[in-house]
């Protein structure tokens, strides 16, 4: 009986892995002036649908099966179901001043960067306003942009758009720790998105259309990962790493461009015809996280590790 149950579990798991884990992921891209977010199949670049009425979408993040979008011109943080893309309501509608970025801390609080008053607001996981985490202009903050994110060290890093730098704040108190990447380092102008990877910090530089790399511990300039204008890149804003490549939005050409994961060389146009593309977010198919009880039992029995 035990052998039969194990066999059934394996069959169920194989069916699950072929029908669920093999599914492609999606990439969502905001179109700022068109007030929408467009979804694309990550494997093929095929358009999957649109979320309309988003009102100036900029930064996006995924948490607990929900996609949070900073709707700058509406002064709201909107929520969408990651699987169905259904609108789930607004997480926050007050104490925001042109929000550009969203980041969650370890406690589950949501932090939202406010472009117009150069602050960072803090909300509980239930959407209750907890005050300004970063006060106005602290540390020289002037134009906090959509790539604000927590670093590997737990501190908060903010692209300082008008200051042409990356600022660093204590992840628990919001106290300024100064400029992590100094103004103009490596030719940085109008920084937008931050990604930590392989001991380096990758930064998209809007003005100049490039992606630069810095030492993840010291902030010192390493070099250009995507050289200025590579593949026609102009107005580099959103940036996302996948398992096979790097995607960057090109604001001046209305495209998402694809680059080699190892060396940053240009590969191809991933998607085109996108009005004013801004933030990028890779969204796993929610079913890729779903495992039936039977399949899970088989996983535990065989002591397989978690699938990332």
N, C-alpha and C positions, 0 to 999 in steps of 0.2 A: 504493500500500500504506500509505504514511504517513497519507494522508487517511482511509483506511478505519479504521486503528487509532485515529486521533484521533476519528472519529465514534463508534466503539464505546466509546471511553473516555468521551465525553460522554454517550452513552446510559446507560452504567453509572453515571456520576456523577449524572445526573438521577434514575435509579431509586433510588440511594442516598440522595439528598437528600430524596426524597419519602417513602421508607420509614423513614429513620433520623433525619435532622435535623428532620423535622417532628414527631417524637414529643414528647409533653409531658414535663415534669419532675415530680419528686415532692417532697413535703414530708414530713419525718419529725418526729413530735412525741412526746416522752417523757411517760409517765404515771407519776409518781413512786410513789404509793402502790399503784398497780396493777401495778408492776414490768413494764412493757411499753413498747414503742415502736410507734406506729401510723403506717402509711404512707398518704398521700393523694395522689391525682392533683392536680397543681398547677393544671391548667386547669379541672377540673370540681368538685373537692372530694370526689370519690368515694373511698371507702375501698378501699385496695388490699390490705391485710393487716396482720398484727401480728407483732412480735417479742416473744415472751414470756420470762419468767424473767430479765429484765434486772437486777432488784434495785436499785430506786431510780435510774432513769436521769435524768441531769442534762445536763451539757454534751456536745455531739456535734460531731465534725468529720470532714471528708472528705479523704482523701489517697490517691493512687495506687490508686483503685478500691476503697478500703476505707472503711467508716464506723467511726470509733472512738467508743465511748460510755463515759462515766464512770458506772459503776455504784456509786453512793455506798455503799449499805448492804451491798454485797458486798466493798467495798475492792478493786475490780478495774477494769481498763480492758478492755472487751470489743471484739471486732472482728467486722464483718459485711461480706459482699460487697455492694457498692453496687448491683449489677445484680440479683442473685437474692435479696438479703437473707438469705442463708445465714449461719449462725453460723460464724466462722472460728477461734474459740478466744479466749483471753485474751492480750492484749499484756503486761500486767503484773498480778501478783497479790501483790506484796510491796512494802514501803516506801511504802505508801499509807495515809492516815488519813482516810477518808471523802472520796474524790476528787469534786470538783464540776466541774472544767473541764479541757479539753485544748487545748494549742496546740503547734504544731511551729515550731521555729526554723529559720534558714537552713541550718544544718548537718544538718537532718533529725532532730534530737533531739526527743523528746516531753516536754513539760512538763505536769505534772498538779498542779492546785491541791488542797491538803488542807484541808478545812474545819475539822476538829477540832483540829489543832495549828498552824493558821495558817502553813503553809509551802507551798512549791512544789517538788515533786520533779522530778528530771531523769533521763530514760532515753535510751539510745542508740536508733538506728533498729531495732536488733535486740532491744530490750527489756531491755538490761543497765542496772541501776541505777547512776547516776553521782553520786548525792548530792543534797543539798538545794540547789536553785538559789536559792531565797529562804528564809532561815532564819526560825525561829519568831518571829512578831510584828514582823519587821523593817519599819521605816517606819510602824508603827502598824497593821499588818495584823491584822484581826479579822473573820474570816468571808469568806475569798476565795471568790467565787461563780462560777457557771457561765459567765459571759461573758468570762473572762480571754482576752486576745488580744494579739498583737503589733500595734503601731501602724505607720503609714506611715514613721515615723522609725526603726523597728527596735527600739524599746524595748518592754518588756512592761507592759501595763496590766491592773490587777486591780480588779474591783468589790469594794469593801470593805463587805460587807453590814451589819455592825454599826456600822461607822464612818461610814456614809452618805456615802462619798466614793469617788473613783477614784484608786488609787495607781499610781505609775510606778516602774519598775525598769529599770536598764541591761540592754539586751537580750543583752549578751554576758557580763556578770559577775554580774548579779542584785543589784547594789548599789542601795540605795534612792535615788530621786531626788525623794522627797517626794510630796505630794498633787498630782495633776494637776487634779482637780476637788475643791475643798475641801468639807469636811463641810457638808451641807445646802444647797449652792449651788443656787439656783433651786428650792428645795423638794425636793431629792433625798433620798429615804429608801429604804433597802434596794435599792441598785442591783443589777441582775441581768445584763443583756446589753449588750454594746458593739458598735456598728457605725460605722465611718468611711465618710463619703460626702460628696462635694461640699464639702470643706473644713470639715466639721463632724463632731462625735462625737455619735452618738445613743445614749441610755442609757434602758433600760426601768427604771422606778421601781416596784417591787413595791407598797410601801405608798403608796396614793393612786391606783394604776392609771393611769399616764401614761407618756409618752415625752418626754424632755427633750433639748434640743440645746445643745451647747457648741462653742466655737471649737476646731478641731482642733489649733491650734498653741499657744494660750494657756490653754485650759481654761476660759475665761470663759463665763458663762451667756449663751445667746442667746435662748431662749424655749422654750415648750412646743410640741412638734410634734403630739403627740396629747394633748389636754387631759384632765385627770383625769375618769375615768368615761365618756369618749366611747364611745357605742355599747354602754354597759353594762360597759366594761372595768373589771375588778377584779382586783388581784393580777397586774400585768403582769410576766411573767417572760421567756419566749422572744420573740425578735424576728428577723424575716428580711425582707430586701428582695428583691423579684423584679423582673423587667423592667417590670411593670405596677402593682405595688402593694406595700404593706407589711403583713406578717402579724404579729400579736401574740397570744400566748396569754393568756387571761383565766382565771386560776386559780379565782376564786370562782364563775364561771359554767360552767366546763368547756367553753370554746369557743376556737376560733381566730377572731379578728376581722380584718377586712380594711379597710385605710385607703388613702386616695389617696396616691400616690407623691409628688406635688408639694406638697400642702399639709397632709397628715395628716388630712383630713376623713374621717369614718366612711363606709364603703361598704356593708358587709354582713357577715353571719356566714359565714365560709368553711367551718367545720366545727363540729359540736356533739356533746354527749354524750361528751366526753373527760374521764376521771377525772384530777384533779390534774395538768393539763398544765404542763409545764416547758419544756425546751429545744426549739427549732425548728431544723431543718436542711433547706435546699433541696438535693436530690440530683439531679444531671442523670442522665437515662437513660444508662448506660454506652455504649450503642450510638451515642449522639450524638457520642462521641469516636472511634468506629471509622470508618476510611476504608479502603476496599479499595485494594490496590496499584494497580489500574487507575485508580480514581478519584483517588488521590493523584497519579499521573502526570499526569492531566489538569489537576489543580489547579496543579501546578508549571509545566506547559506554558503555562497561561494566566496565571500569576503572580498568582493570587488570594491574598489575605491569609488568615490563620488565622481560623477561626470561633470566637468567644468562647463 
